[in-house]
Amino acid sequence: MIQNYIENYLGKAKYEMIDGGKKFYAEIKDLRGVWATGKTLEECRYNLINTIEGWLILRLKKNLTIPNFKAPSVRLKV
């Protein structure tokens, strides 16, 4: 469930080269404050995953809403 959420938003990430082509920058506009950099595209993507995870943890800890997050419903057998 959380991994699917992360993968969904990774697909929405916008990447660009910065610092004269020395670094990659990634941002997810739908998740305010979620961005990352890296020397390679792979490093940038890895850092972005960690940023999303930290963002989710912070929002849960502060009892803030998480956009488009739907917890699965569980049916109890009685």
PyMOL Python script that loads the backbone (N, CA, C, O; Angstrom):
from pymol import cmd

cmd.read_pdbstr("""\
ATOM      1  N   MET A   1       0.822  -1.178   0.000  1.00  0.00           N
ATOM      2  CA  MET A   1       0.000   0.000   0.000  1.00  0.00           C
ATOM      3  C   MET A   1       0.878   1.257   0.000  1.00  0.00           C
ATOM      4  O   MET A   1       0.684   2.130  -0.846  1.00  0.00           O
ATOM      5  N   ILE A   2       1.820   1.369   0.910  1.00  0.00           N
ATOM      6  CA  ILE A   2       2.686   2.549   0.956  1.00  0.00           C
ATOM      7  C   ILE A   2       3.631   2.541  -0.237  1.00  0.00           C
ATOM      8  O   ILE A   2       3.894   3.585  -0.833  1.00  0.00           O
ATOM      9  N   GLN A   3       4.137   1.375  -0.583  1.00  0.00           N
ATOM     10  CA  GLN A   3       5.029   1.277  -1.742  1.00  0.00           C
ATOM     11  C   GLN A   3       4.297   1.678  -3.021  1.00  0.00           C
ATOM     12  O   GLN A   3       4.877   2.343  -3.879  1.00  0.00           O
ATOM     13  N   ASN A   4       3.043   1.288  -3.158  1.00  0.00           N
ATOM     14  CA  ASN A   4       2.258   1.683  -4.321  1.00  0.00           C
ATOM     15  C   ASN A   4       2.080   3.194  -4.362  1.00  0.00           C
ATOM     16  O   ASN A   4       2.145   3.802  -5.431  1.00  0.00           O
ATOM     17  N   TYR A   5       1.856   3.796  -3.210  1.00  0.00           N
ATOM     18  CA  TYR A   5       1.715   5.246  -3.121  1.00  0.00           C
ATOM     19  C   TYR A   5       2.996   5.933  -3.596  1.00  0.00           C
ATOM     20  O   TYR A   5       2.953   6.873  -4.390  1.00  0.00           O
ATOM     21  N   ILE A   6       4.128   5.452  -3.103  1.00  0.00           N
ATOM     22  CA  ILE A   6       5.419   6.031  -3.476  1.00  0.00           C
ATOM     23  C   ILE A   6       5.664   5.863  -4.970  1.00  0.00           C
ATOM     24  O   ILE A   6       6.052   6.817  -5.644  1.00  0.00           O
ATOM     25  N   GLU A   7       5.442   4.668  -5.490  1.00  0.00           N
ATOM     26  CA  GLU A   7       5.656   4.413  -6.915  1.00  0.00           C
ATOM     27  C   GLU A   7       4.746   5.269  -7.782  1.00  0.00           C
ATOM     28  O   GLU A   7       5.163   5.750  -8.836  1.00  0.00           O
ATOM     29  N   ASN A   8       3.514   5.461  -7.349  1.00  0.00           N
ATOM     30  CA  ASN A   8       2.588   6.305  -8.100  1.00  0.00           C
ATOM     31  C   ASN A   8       3.126   7.728  -8.224  1.00  0.00           C
ATOM     32  O   ASN A   8       3.108   8.313  -9.307  1.00  0.00           O
ATOM     33  N   TYR A   9       3.599   8.276  -7.122  1.00  0.00           N
ATOM     34  CA  TYR A   9       4.096   9.651  -7.160  1.00  0.00           C
ATOM     35  C   TYR A   9       5.466   9.762  -7.805  1.00  0.00           C
ATOM     36  O   TYR A   9       5.804  10.815  -8.345  1.00  0.00           O
ATOM     37  N   LEU A  10       6.266   8.700  -7.763  1.00  0.00           N
ATOM     38  CA  LEU A  10       7.536   8.727  -8.492  1.00  0.00           C
ATOM     39  C   LEU A  10       7.276   8.896  -9.985  1.00  0.00           C
ATOM     40  O   LEU A  10       8.052   9.537 -10.695  1.00  0.00           O
ATOM     41  N   GLY A  11       6.183   8.318 -10.446  1.00  0.00           N
ATOM     42  CA  GLY A  11       5.811   8.456 -11.852  1.00  0.00           C
ATOM     43  C   GLY A  11       5.415   9.878 -12.220  1.00  0.00           C
ATOM     44  O   GLY A  11       5.384  10.222 -13.402  1.00  0.00           O
ATOM     45  N   LYS A  12       5.112  10.706 -11.234  1.00  0.00           N
ATOM     46  CA  LYS A  12       4.729  12.093 -11.473  1.00  0.00           C
ATOM     47  C   LYS A  12       5.892  13.069 -11.280  1.00  0.00           C
ATOM     48  O   LYS A  12       5.735  14.275 -11.472  1.00  0.00           O
ATOM     49  N   ALA A  13       7.048  12.545 -10.903  1.00  0.00           N
ATOM     50  CA  ALA A  13       8.205  13.394 -10.637  1.00  0.00           C
ATOM     51  C   ALA A  13       8.722  14.029 -11.921  1.00  0.00           C
ATOM     52  O   ALA A  13       8.711  13.417 -12.989  1.00  0.00           O
ATOM     53  N   LYS A  14       9.169  15.258 -11.790  1.00  0.00           N
ATOM     54  CA  LYS A  14       9.793  15.993 -12.898  1.00  0.00           C
ATOM     55  C   LYS A  14      11.280  16.123 -12.575  1.00  0.00           C
ATOM     56  O   LYS A  14      11.654  16.577 -11.494  1.00  0.00           O
ATOM     57  N   TYR A  15      12.118  15.722 -13.523  1.00  0.00           N
ATOM     58  CA  TYR A  15      13.571  15.739 -13.343  1.00  0.00           C
ATOM     59  C   TYR A  15      14.190  16.788 -14.257  1.00  0.00           C
ATOM     60  O   TYR A  15      13.714  17.036 -15.365  1.00  0.00           O
ATOM     61  N   GLU A  16      15.259  17.395 -13.764  1.00  0.00           N
ATOM     62  CA  GLU A  16      16.017  18.314 -14.596  1.00  0.00           C
ATOM     63  C   GLU A  16      17.463  18.337 -14.128  1.00  0.00           C
ATOM     64  O   GLU A  16      17.772  17.976 -12.993  1.00  0.00           O
ATOM     65  N   MET A  17      18.343  18.771 -15.025  1.00  0.00           N
ATOM     66  CA  MET A  17      19.754  18.897 -14.682  1.00  0.00           C
ATOM     67  C   MET A  17      19.972  20.309 -14.136  1.00  0.00           C
ATOM     68  O   MET A  17      19.419  21.283 -14.648  1.00  0.00           O
ATOM     69  N   ILE A  18      20.788  20.395 -13.089  1.00  0.00           N
ATOM     70  CA  ILE A  18      21.104  21.694 -12.488  1.00  0.00           C
ATOM     71  C   ILE A  18      22.623  21.813 -12.327  1.00  0.00           C
ATOM     72  O   ILE A  18      23.354  20.874 -12.641  1.00  0.00           O
ATOM     73  N   ASP A  19      23.081  22.926 -11.857  1.00  0.00           N
ATOM     74  CA  ASP A  19      24.511  23.192 -11.631  1.00  0.00           C
ATOM     75  C   ASP A  19      25.341  22.906 -12.877  1.00  0.00           C
ATOM     76  O   ASP A  19      26.380  22.249 -12.817  1.00  0.00           O
ATOM     77  N   GLY A  20      24.860  23.411 -13.996  1.00  0.00           N
ATOM     78  CA  GLY A  20      25.610  23.235 -15.245  1.00  0.00           C
ATOM     79  C   GLY A  20      25.724  21.790 -15.683  1.00  0.00           C
ATOM     80  O   GLY A  20      26.714  21.405 -16.306  1.00  0.00           O
ATOM     81  N   GLY A  21      24.717  20.983 -15.362  1.00  0.00           N
ATOM     82  CA  GLY A  21      24.725  19.570 -15.760  1.00  0.00           C
ATOM     83  C   GLY A  21      25.470  18.652 -14.801  1.00  0.00           C
ATOM     84  O   GLY A  21      25.719  17.492 -15.127  1.00  0.00           O
ATOM     85  N   LYS A  22      25.827  19.154 -13.629  1.00  0.00           N
ATOM     86  CA  LYS A  22      26.574  18.346 -12.659  1.00  0.00           C
ATOM     87  C   LYS A  22      25.671  17.569 -11.705  1.00  0.00           C
ATOM     88  O   LYS A  22      26.117  16.605 -11.082  1.00  0.00           O
ATOM     89  N   LYS A  23      24.395  17.979 -11.581  1.00  0.00           N
ATOM     90  CA  LYS A  23      23.459  17.339 -10.658  1.00  0.00           C
ATOM     91  C   LYS A  23      22.087  17.196 -11.306  1.00  0.00           C
ATOM     92  O   LYS A  23      21.740  17.894 -12.259  1.00  0.00           O
ATOM     93  N   PHE A  24      21.333  16.272 -10.753  1.00  0.00           N
ATOM     94  CA  PHE A  24      19.936  16.119 -11.120  1.00  0.00           C
ATOM     95  C   PHE A  24      19.071  16.650  -9.991  1.00  0.00           C
ATOM     96  O   PHE A  24      19.420  16.537  -8.816  1.00  0.00           O
ATOM     97  N   TYR A  25      17.950  17.225 -10.361  1.00  0.00           N
ATOM     98  CA  TYR A  25      16.972  17.742  -9.415  1.00  0.00           C
ATOM     99  C   TYR A  25      15.635  17.109  -9.760  1.00  0.00           C
ATOM    100  O   TYR A  25      15.270  17.028 -10.932  1.00  0.00           O
ATOM    101  N   ALA A  26      14.909  16.664  -8.758  1.00  0.00           N
ATOM    102  CA  ALA A  26      13.580  16.081  -8.978  1.00  0.00           C
ATOM    103  C   ALA A  26      12.598  16.715  -8.008  1.00  0.00           C
ATOM    104  O   ALA A  26      12.937  17.044  -6.871  1.00  0.00           O
ATOM    105  N   GLU A  27      11.381  16.876  -8.486  1.00  0.00           N
ATOM    106  CA  GLU A  27      10.340  17.493  -7.669  1.00  0.00           C
ATOM    107  C   GLU A  27       9.010  16.837  -7.987  1.00  0.00           C
ATOM    108  O   GLU A  27       8.740  16.457  -9.127  1.00  0.00           O
ATOM    109  N   ILE A  28       8.183  16.710  -6.955  1.00  0.00           N
ATOM    110  CA  ILE A  28       6.819  16.222  -7.135  1.00  0.00           C
ATOM    111  C   ILE A  28       5.901  17.356  -6.697  1.00  0.00           C
ATOM    112  O   ILE A  28       5.706  17.584  -5.504  1.00  0.00           O
ATOM    113  N   LYS A  29       5.351  18.050  -7.658  1.00  0.00           N
ATOM    114  CA  LYS A  29       4.548  19.247  -7.365  1.00  0.00           C
ATOM    115  C   LYS A  29       3.305  18.922  -6.546  1.00  0.00           C
ATOM    116  O   LYS A  29       2.858  19.750  -5.752  1.00  0.00           O
ATOM    117  N   ASP A  30       2.736  17.723  -6.725  1.00  0.00           N
ATOM    118  CA  ASP A  30       1.528  17.347  -5.991  1.00  0.00           C
ATOM    119  C   ASP A  30       1.784  17.140  -4.496  1.00  0.00           C
ATOM    120  O   ASP A  30       0.849  17.181  -3.696  1.00  0.00           O
ATOM    121  N   LEU A  31       3.036  16.919  -4.122  1.00  0.00           N
ATOM    122  CA  LEU A  31       3.400  16.708  -2.715  1.00  0.00           C
ATOM    123  C   LEU A  31       4.288  17.876  -2.291  1.00  0.00           C
ATOM    124  O   LEU A  31       5.495  17.883  -2.536  1.00  0.00           O
ATOM    125  N   ARG A  32       3.672  18.842  -1.662  1.00  0.00           N
ATOM    126  CA  ARG A  32       4.364  20.082  -1.314  1.00  0.00           C
ATOM    127  C   ARG A  32       5.620  19.816  -0.483  1.00  0.00           C
ATOM    128  O   ARG A  32       5.580  19.140   0.545  1.00  0.00           O
ATOM    129  N   GLY A  33       6.726  20.366  -0.957  1.00  0.00           N
ATOM    130  CA  GLY A  33       7.986  20.241  -0.239  1.00  0.00           C
ATOM    131  C   GLY A  33       8.773  18.994  -0.555  1.00  0.00           C
ATOM    132  O   GLY A  33       9.825  18.770   0.044  1.00  0.00           O
ATOM    133  N   VAL A  34       8.299  18.168  -1.479  1.00  0.00           N
ATOM    134  CA  VAL A  34       9.010  16.929  -1.813  1.00  0.00           C
ATOM    135  C   VAL A  34       9.893  17.173  -3.036  1.00  0.00           C
ATOM    136  O   VAL A  34       9.403  17.347  -4.151  1.00  0.00           O
ATOM    137  N   TRP A  35      11.209  17.181  -2.799  1.00  0.00           N
ATOM    138  CA  TRP A  35      12.185  17.341  -3.861  1.00  0.00           C
ATOM    139  C   TRP A  35      13.488  16.691  -3.418  1.00  0.00           C
ATOM    140  O   TRP A  35      13.683  16.428  -2.232  1.00  0.00           O
ATOM    141  N   ALA A  36      14.372  16.436  -4.362  1.00  0.00           N
ATOM    142  CA  ALA A  36      15.656  15.814  -4.048  1.00  0.00           C
ATOM    143  C   ALA A  36      16.662  16.137  -5.143  1.00  0.00           C
ATOM    144  O   ALA A  36      16.293  16.561  -6.238  1.00  0.00           O
ATOM    145  N   THR A  37      17.933  15.931  -4.833  1.00  0.00           N
ATOM    146  CA  THR A  37      19.005  16.090  -5.812  1.00  0.00           C
ATOM    147  C   THR A  37      19.910  14.871  -5.750  1.00  0.00           C
ATOM    148  O   THR A  37      19.845  14.076  -4.812  1.00  0.00           O
ATOM    149  N   GLY A  38      20.746  14.740  -6.753  1.00  0.00           N
ATOM    150  CA  GLY A  38      21.728  13.663  -6.771  1.00  0.00           C
ATOM    151  C   GLY A  38      22.714  13.870  -7.906  1.00  0.00           C
ATOM    152  O   GLY A  38      22.420  14.556  -8.885  1.00  0.00           O
ATOM    153  N   LYS A  39      23.885  13.270  -7.763  1.00  0.00           N
ATOM    154  CA  LYS A  39      24.913  13.393  -8.798  1.00  0.00           C
ATOM    155  C   LYS A  39      24.535  12.626 -10.063  1.00  0.00           C
ATOM    156  O   LYS A  39      24.958  12.983 -11.162  1.00  0.00           O
ATOM    157  N   THR A  40      23.738  11.574  -9.900  1.00  0.00           N
ATOM    158  CA  THR A  40      23.249  10.793 -11.032  1.00  0.00           C
ATOM    159  C   THR A  40      21.734  10.725 -10.943  1.00  0.00           C
ATOM    160  O   THR A  40      21.143  11.031  -9.907  1.00  0.00           O
ATOM    161  N   LEU A  41      21.118  10.322 -12.037  1.00  0.00           N
ATOM    162  CA  LEU A  41      19.659  10.187 -12.029  1.00  0.00           C
ATOM    163  C   LEU A  41      19.236   9.125 -11.018  1.00  0.00           C
ATOM    164  O   LEU A  41      18.237   9.297 -10.319  1.00  0.00           O
ATOM    165  N   GLU A  42      19.985   8.035 -10.935  1.00  0.00           N
ATOM    166  CA  GLU A  42      19.668   6.967  -9.982  1.00  0.00           C
ATOM    167  C   GLU A  42      19.769   7.454  -8.546  1.00  0.00           C
ATOM    168  O   GLU A  42      18.914   7.132  -7.721  1.00  0.00           O
ATOM    169  N   GLU A  43      20.804   8.224  -8.240  1.00  0.00           N
ATOM    170  CA  GLU A  43      20.968   8.765  -6.892  1.00  0.00           C
ATOM    171  C   GLU A  43      19.846   9.745  -6.574  1.00  0.00           C
ATOM    172  O   GLU A  43      19.325   9.756  -5.459  1.00  0.00           O
ATOM    173  N   CYS A  44      19.483  10.554  -7.535  1.00  0.00           N
ATOM    174  CA  CYS A  44      18.400  11.517  -7.342  1.00  0.00           C
ATOM    175  C   CYS A  44      17.087  10.790  -7.061  1.00  0.00           C
ATOM    176  O   CYS A  44      16.337  11.175  -6.164  1.00  0.00           O
ATOM    177  N   ARG A  45      16.815   9.738  -7.833  1.00  0.00           N
ATOM    178  CA  ARG A  45      15.584   8.965  -7.638  1.00  0.00           C
ATOM    179  C   ARG A  45      15.583   8.286  -6.264  1.00  0.00           C
ATOM    180  O   ARG A  45      14.558   8.267  -5.583  1.00  0.00           O
ATOM    181  N   TYR A  46      16.720   7.733  -5.861  1.00  0.00           N
ATOM    182  CA  TYR A  46      16.848   7.102  -4.544  1.00  0.00           C
ATOM    183  C   TYR A  46      16.584   8.130  -3.439  1.00  0.00           C
ATOM    184  O   TYR A  46      15.858   7.853  -2.484  1.00  0.00           O
ATOM    185  N   ASN A  47      17.177   9.313  -3.578  1.00  0.00           N
ATOM    186  CA  ASN A  47      16.969  10.372  -2.594  1.00  0.00           C
ATOM    187  C   ASN A  47      15.517  10.836  -2.572  1.00  0.00           C
ATOM    188  O   ASN A  47      14.987  11.185  -1.517  1.00  0.00           O
ATOM    189  N   LEU A  48      14.876  10.839  -3.736  1.00  0.00           N
ATOM    190  CA  LEU A  48      13.480  11.242  -3.808  1.00  0.00           C
ATOM    191  C   LEU A  48      12.586  10.234  -3.086  1.00  0.00           C
ATOM    192  O   LEU A  48      11.639  10.622  -2.401  1.00  0.00           O
ATOM    193  N   ILE A  49      12.879   8.955  -3.235  1.00  0.00           N
ATOM    194  CA  ILE A  49      12.126   7.914  -2.515  1.00  0.00           C
ATOM    195  C   ILE A  49      12.250   8.136  -1.008  1.00  0.00           C
ATOM    196  O   ILE A  49      11.254   8.086  -0.286  1.00  0.00           O
ATOM    197  N   ASN A  50      13.462   8.380  -0.540  1.00  0.00           N
ATOM    198  CA  ASN A  50      13.671   8.635   0.891  1.00  0.00           C
ATOM    199  C   ASN A  50      12.953   9.893   1.353  1.00  0.00           C
ATOM    200  O   ASN A  50      12.449   9.944   2.475  1.00  0.00           O
ATOM    201  N   THR A  51      12.903  10.899   0.505  1.00  0.00           N
ATOM    202  CA  THR A  51      12.201  12.134   0.843  1.00  0.00           C
ATOM    203  C   THR A  51      10.701  11.885   0.968  1.00  0.00           C
ATOM    204  O   THR A  51      10.061  12.388   1.891  1.00  0.00           O
ATOM    205  N   ILE A  52      10.144  11.113   0.044  1.00  0.00           N
ATOM    206  CA  ILE A  52       8.713  10.792   0.122  1.00  0.00           C
ATOM    207  C   ILE A  52       8.423  10.020   1.405  1.00  0.00           C
ATOM    208  O   ILE A  52       7.441  10.304   2.091  1.00  0.00           O
ATOM    209  N   GLU A  53       9.266   9.051   1.730  1.00  0.00           N
ATOM    210  CA  GLU A  53       9.070   8.271   2.956  1.00  0.00           C
ATOM    211  C   GLU A  53       9.094   9.176   4.186  1.00  0.00           C
ATOM    212  O   GLU A  53       8.232   9.063   5.058  1.00  0.00           O
ATOM    213  N   GLY A  54      10.069  10.065   4.256  1.00  0.00           N
ATOM    214  CA  GLY A  54      10.158  10.988   5.388  1.00  0.00           C
ATOM    215  C   GLY A  54       8.970  11.928   5.445  1.00  0.00           C
ATOM    216  O   GLY A  54       8.462  12.236   6.523  1.00  0.00           O
ATOM    217  N   TRP A  55       8.529  12.380   4.286  1.00  0.00           N
ATOM    218  CA  TRP A  55       7.361  13.252   4.189  1.00  0.00           C
ATOM    219  C   TRP A  55       6.127  12.540   4.721  1.00  0.00           C
ATOM    220  O   TRP A  55       5.343  13.124   5.470  1.00  0.00           O
ATOM    221  N   LEU A  56       5.949  11.256   4.330  1.00  0.00           N
ATOM    222  CA  LEU A  56       4.810  10.470   4.813  1.00  0.00           C
ATOM    223  C   LEU A  56       4.860  10.295   6.332  1.00  0.00           C
ATOM    224  O   LEU A  56       3.847  10.467   7.010  1.00  0.00           O
ATOM    225  N   ILE A  57       6.023   9.959   6.860  1.00  0.00           N
ATOM    226  CA  ILE A  57       6.185   9.750   8.300  1.00  0.00           C
ATOM    227  C   ILE A  57       5.858  11.032   9.066  1.00  0.00           C
ATOM    228  O   ILE A  57       5.154  10.999  10.075  1.00  0.00           O
ATOM    229  N   LEU A  58       6.371  12.151   8.581  1.00  0.00           N
ATOM    230  CA  LEU A  58       6.100  13.429   9.240  1.00  0.00           C
ATOM    231  C   LEU A  58       4.606  13.749   9.236  1.00  0.00           C
ATOM    232  O   LEU A  58       4.060  14.177  10.253  1.00  0.00           O
ATOM    233  N   ARG A  59       3.955  13.547   8.113  1.00  0.00           N
ATOM    234  CA  ARG A  59       2.524  13.850   8.019  1.00  0.00           C
ATOM    235  C   ARG A  59       1.713  12.938   8.942  1.00  0.00           C
ATOM    236  O   ARG A  59       0.758  13.385   9.577  1.00  0.00           O
ATOM    237  N   LEU A  60       2.091  11.669   9.015  1.00  0.00           N
ATOM    238  CA  LEU A  60       1.399  10.750   9.924  1.00  0.00           C
ATOM    239  C   LEU A  60       1.623  11.148  11.378  1.00  0.00           C
ATOM    240  O   LEU A  60       0.693  11.144  12.185  1.00  0.00           O
ATOM    241  N   LYS A  61       2.858  11.491  11.698  1.00  0.00           N
ATOM    242  CA  LYS A  61       3.207  11.871  13.067  1.00  0.00           C
ATOM    243  C   LYS A  61       2.454  13.123  13.514  1.00  0.00           C
ATOM    244  O   LYS A  61       2.059  13.233  14.674  1.00  0.00           O
ATOM    245  N   LYS A  62       2.258  14.059  12.599  1.00  0.00           N
ATOM    246  CA  LYS A  62       1.572  15.306  12.926  1.00  0.00           C
ATOM    247  C   LYS A  62       0.073  15.239  12.646  1.00  0.00           C
ATOM    248  O   LYS A  62      -0.631  16.244  12.741  1.00  0.00           O
ATOM    249  N   ASN A  63      -0.404  14.048  12.302  1.00  0.00           N
ATOM    250  CA  ASN A  63      -1.820  13.819  12.021  1.00  0.00           C
ATOM    251  C   ASN A  63      -2.347  14.753  10.922  1.00  0.00           C
ATOM    252  O   ASN A  63      -3.446  15.298  11.026  1.00  0.00           O
ATOM    253  N   LEU A  64      -1.538  14.923   9.871  1.00  0.00           N
ATOM    254  CA  LEU A  64      -1.914  15.745   8.721  1.00  0.00           C
ATOM    255  C   LEU A  64      -2.458  14.849   7.617  1.00  0.00           C
ATOM    256  O   LEU A  64      -2.156  13.657   7.566  1.00  0.00           O
ATOM    257  N   THR A  65      -3.250  15.424   6.747  1.00  0.00           N
ATOM    258  CA  THR A  65      -3.792  14.635   5.650  1.00  0.00           C
ATOM    259  C   THR A  65      -2.692  14.275   4.661  1.00  0.00           C
ATOM    260  O   THR A  65      -1.695  14.983   4.518  1.00  0.00           O
ATOM    261  N   ILE A  66      -2.903  13.167   3.993  1.00  0.00           N
ATOM    262  CA  ILE A  66      -1.994  12.706   2.951  1.00  0.00           C
ATOM    263  C   ILE A  66      -2.807  12.645   1.665  1.00  0.00           C
ATOM    264  O   ILE A  66      -3.740  11.850   1.561  1.00  0.00           O
ATOM    265  N   PRO A  67      -2.463  13.475   0.687  1.00  0.00           N
ATOM    266  CA  PRO A  67      -3.248  13.536  -0.539  1.00  0.00           C
ATOM    267  C   PRO A  67      -3.370  12.184  -1.240  1.00  0.00           C
ATOM    268  O   PRO A  67      -2.384  11.469  -1.419  1.00  0.00           O
ATOM    269  N   ASN A  68      -4.582  11.854  -1.625  1.00  0.00           N
ATOM    270  CA  ASN A  68      -4.878  10.654  -2.420  1.00  0.00           C
ATOM    271  C   ASN A  68      -4.448   9.344  -1.767  1.00  0.00           C
ATOM    272  O   ASN A  68      -4.211   8.355  -2.460  1.00  0.00           O
ATOM    273  N   PHE A  69      -4.347   9.332  -0.444  1.00  0.00           N
ATOM    274  CA  PHE A  69      -3.989   8.097   0.255  1.00  0.00           C
ATOM    275  C   PHE A  69      -5.264   7.454   0.764  1.00  0.00           C
ATOM    276  O   PHE A  69      -6.027   8.047   1.527  1.00  0.00           O
ATOM    277  N   LYS A  70      -5.471   6.236   0.324  1.00  0.00           N
ATOM    278  CA  LYS A  70      -6.665   5.518   0.743  1.00  0.00           C
ATOM    279  C   LYS A  70      -6.242   4.226   1.442  1.00  0.00           C
ATOM    280  O   LYS A  70      -5.668   3.327   0.829  1.00  0.00           O
ATOM    281  N   ALA A  71      -6.534   4.161   2.706  1.00  0.00           N
ATOM    282  CA  ALA A  71      -6.248   2.939   3.459  1.00  0.00           C
ATOM    283  C   ALA A  71      -7.233   1.869   3.020  1.00  0.00           C
ATOM    284  O   ALA A  71      -8.412   2.155   2.810  1.00  0.00           O
ATOM    285  N   PRO A  72      -6.759   0.649   2.881  1.00  0.00           N
ATOM    286  CA  PRO A  72      -7.681  -0.407   2.467  1.00  0.00           C
ATOM    287  C   PRO A  72      -8.728  -0.669   3.534  1.00  0.00           C
ATOM    288  O   PRO A  72      -8.436  -0.631   4.729  1.00  0.00           O
ATOM    289  N   SER A  73      -9.925  -0.929   3.102  1.00  0.00           N
ATOM    290  CA  SER A  73     -10.976  -1.257   4.060  1.00  0.00           C
ATOM    291  C   SER A  73     -10.867  -2.738   4.433  1.00  0.00           C
ATOM    292  O   SER A  73     -10.537  -3.588   3.606  1.00  0.00           O
ATOM    293  N   VAL A  74     -11.145  -3.005   5.666  1.00  0.00           N
ATOM    294  CA  VAL A  74     -11.050  -4.373   6.171  1.00  0.00           C
ATOM    295  C   VAL A  74     -12.438  -4.795   6.651  1.00  0.00           C
ATOM    296  O   VAL A  74     -13.080  -4.101   7.440  1.00  0.00           O
ATOM    297  N   ARG A  75     -12.868  -5.914   6.169  1.00  0.00           N
ATOM    298  CA  ARG A  75     -14.152  -6.445   6.633  1.00  0.00           C
ATOM    299  C   ARG A  75     -13.891  -7.493   7.714  1.00  0.00           C
ATOM    300  O   ARG A  75     -13.106  -8.425   7.541  1.00  0.00           O
ATOM    301  N   LEU A  76     -14.560  -7.304   8.796  1.00  0.00           N
ATOM    302  CA  LEU A  76     -14.430  -8.244   9.896  1.00  0.00           C
ATOM    303  C   LEU A  76     -15.484  -9.327   9.766  1.00  0.00           C
ATOM    304  O   LEU A  76     -16.659  -9.055   9.516  1.00  0.00           O
ATOM    305  N   LYS A  77     -15.041 -10.546   9.939  1.00  0.00           N
ATOM    306  CA  LYS A  77     -16.010 -11.655   9.930  1.00  0.00           C
ATOM    307  C   LYS A  77     -16.534 -11.830  11.328  1.00  0.00           C
ATOM    308  O   LYS A  77     -15.765 -11.973  12.279  1.00  0.00           O
ATOM    309  N   VAL A  78     -17.852 -11.820  11.457  1.00  0.00           N
ATOM    310  CA  VAL A  78     -18.474 -11.929  12.761  1.00  0.00           C
ATOM    311  C   VAL A  78     -19.176 -13.258  12.872  1.00  0.00           C
ATOM    312  O   VAL A  78     -19.774 -13.555  13.906  1.00  0.00           O
TER     313      VAL A  78
END
""", "prot")
cmd.dss("prot")
cmd.show_as("cartoon", "prot")
cmd.util.cbc("prot")
cmd.orient("prot")
